[in-house]
Amino acid sequence: MKRRFPTISIKLALYIVVACCALLPMLYVSHYFTNNQISFLHDQKERQLNNTETAVITTIRSDVTRLLDTIALYSSDRFVIQAANNIMFSAPMERKIHDFVNLTDIDAAVYFIDRDWDIAYEAGGNLYQFENSTLISVLKTMQPTLSAGLGSTVTYNEAQLVKTGSGAGVAIIAPLLPFTLEEVSLYEPQGYIVVLVDYSSISARVAPLLLEGESIVFHQQLENVGLDIQHGFSRTLSVSHRLLEQPFEVQVDYYLSDSARTAQLNEYQYQMRRVIGVVLLVTLLVVWAVNRLFNLQFSRISQVVMALSRDEVIGVARPFKFVFTELRDIDRLIKAQRQRIGMQVAELEASNVKLEDANITIAEKNRQLESFNARLEEQVADKTQVLQKTLSRVEKHRKLLDSILSHISRFSHVGYRGLPGLVEQQLKSLFGFERVTFTYQPHERSHVELLSSVDKVQGYLSYYPLILPDEEQLLMDIYCQQLASWVELERITRCDGLTNSFNRLAFDDDFAYLKQQFEKGKVQQLGLIVVDINGLKPINDQYGHELGDKLIIKCSELLHLSSTKLMSNIYRVGGDEFVLLLPGITYSELAALEADMLTRQENTVIFDVQGQAHAVSLSIGTVHSGDTDLDDMFQVADDNMYRSKHRHYYRSERNNQSGREHQR
C-alpha cells in the first residue's frame, strides 16, 4: 500500500498569508489615522467658530461699503439732481432707482428728497409713513452737516417705514451736490438721498453663513461693547467712509449653536468610519484578486509540468514534504479542457454575431454624432454672428460719442442766431431724426426743455421719432446738457448787468437776424423805437451815479411794462439810450405803444436819499419798416428821438422862464 502524503491548498495558504499581511497593518494605520482625524476635527470646530465671525463681519462691511459707494455715486449725478427737482424726469428716474437697488446686496428703502424736503421718489418704502415720521424731523436737524457736503447716519425704530422688515434699522442721508467738494466750505444741497437699512435685511444677508439653530441679531450700539454673551459673541461693526461725518456703526450679537457643530463633528466621524470600512472591503477584494492571479500562474506551471512529465506518479513522487491538491487536479483539468474548447468555439461564433450587431450600432451612433456636430457648428455660427452684431453696436455708439464731441466744438463758430440751424443739422446727422426743431422761445410742438445748471430754461427742442434706444438716449442727454451750458454762457454775454435787458452786442446780432428774416419774407413788418433818458447827466453830476443807476433801472422797468403784450426785445445800447425791436407790429400798435410810454412816464418818479422826488422823462423816436428802408431805420428813429429831446428841452426852458417871470 502506497504512502499518502498530507495535502494543502496553495490558494488557501496564499489567501491567508496575503490577508494577514494586508489587514493587520491596515487596521493599525486606520486606528492611528482615526484618532488624529478626531483631534483635527475638534481643532477645526474652533476655527469654524472664528471663521464664521470673521465671514459675517467681512460680508456686512463689504455690503455696507458698496452701499455707501453707490450713494456717493448717485449724490453727485447731475441727472439725479435735476430729476429730484423736476417731475418731468419721473420715467427715467424710475430706471435710475431700479439700477440703484440692483447695485446693492442689502435690501433697503430709498427716498429721493428735493431741496425743500419734499419726497420726489421712493422705492421699497412707505411714502405716507415717512412724511409723518419722527425720522424725517431728526434728519432735518442734520442740516449743518449736510451743508458741509457730508452725510450722516441715525438709527430709527418706526413700523411701516419700509415695505419689508422689522421697522428698526439705520438711516443714511447724503446731500445731492453736482460738483467736487472742498474742505471748510458750506454748500446749498440740491436735494437729499435717504436710504433705510433694516436690521432684518442685514440678518438675512448673513444667514447662509450660519448653521441650523444659529442666528445673528443687529441692533443699536450698547455700552457693554465687545463683551461675550451667553452661547455666542457681541461685537461692534464700524464702517468708515468719505461720504459720512461719523462711521456707520451697529451692534452685532452672535447666537451660536454648539450642538449643531458637535452634530456636524459626529457626522464627520461617522463618514470617516464608513470610508475606513470601504477601504477594508477594497483591500479584501485586492487580496482575492492577487490570490486569483497567483492561482492562474500556478495552473500554467502545472500544465507545463504535465507536458514535460506524462507519468503522474513520477511527478508526485519527488522529495516534497507536501503534495499540492492543484497537481492532483491537473489530470481532471486536461480532460475537461477539450470539451470546454468546443463550447468556447460556439460562444466565439455567437460573439462574432453580436460584434457585427455592435458595429452596426456604432455606425448609427457615428451618424448621430455627425448630425450633432453639424447642429453644434450652426449654433456656434449663430452665437458668433450675435457677438459680431454686439461689437458692431458698441463701435457704432463709440463713434457716435466721438461725433457728438466733435459737433459740440463747432457751437462757438456759428454764433447765437446760427446755432438753431446747426443744432437741427447735427441732430439729423447723429440720430437720424425725421423732424427736429430747436428754438429759444416755446412753441406748440416743443416737448424737451434744455435746463441750465440752475434749472433755468435755455431753449426748446422737438424731434421725431420720440423714443430712442437706451444707449442713444444717454448720448442725446449729454448733447442736450452741453448745448444748454453753451446757450447759458452765450446769453450771459448778451445781457446788460444793470437793467437785465439785452446789450449792444445782442442788438447788433438780433437786428441783423431780423433783416435776414424780413428779406426771406418770414417777418412781414418791423418796428423800431429809440428811447433816451432826459436829464441823466445832471442827476449823475448833482446826486451821484447811484441815483443815476436808479433812474436807468426805473426807465427799463417802464419800457418792460409798456411792451409786455408785444413780442419785443429791449436793448440798452448806451448809458442812457434804449432800443426796442418789434417784429410783426403794425402802425397803429406802434403809435399806441409810444402813447403808452408817454402816459406811464407822467406818473413815474424816483426819490433820492433825502426823499426828494425826481420825474422820469423819456425822449422817444419811432420808425416803421413800411415807410423806411431797414438799413436806415435806426438812424431815422435816432433822429426822431433827438427832435423829441429838443422839444423837451425847449418846453422845459420856456416853463423855467415863465416861472421866473411869474416870481418877479
Beta strands, then each sheet from edge to edge (+ up, - down):
strand 1: 7-8
strand 2: 108-114
strand 3: 119-123
strand 4: 152-157
strand 5: 168-175
strand 6: 191-198
strand 7: 215-219
strand 8: 232-239
strand 9: 248-255
strand 10: 323-324
strand 11: 435-439
strand 12: 448-451
strand 13: 457-464
strand 14: 526-533
strand 15: 569-572
strand 16: 577-583
strand 17: 605-607
strand 18: 613-615
strand 19: 618-624
sheet 1: 1+ 10+
sheet 2: 3+ 2- 6+ 5- 4+
sheet 3: 7+ 9- 8+
sheet 4: 11+ 13- 12+
sheet 5: 15+ 16- 14+ 19-
sheet 6: 17+ 18-
end
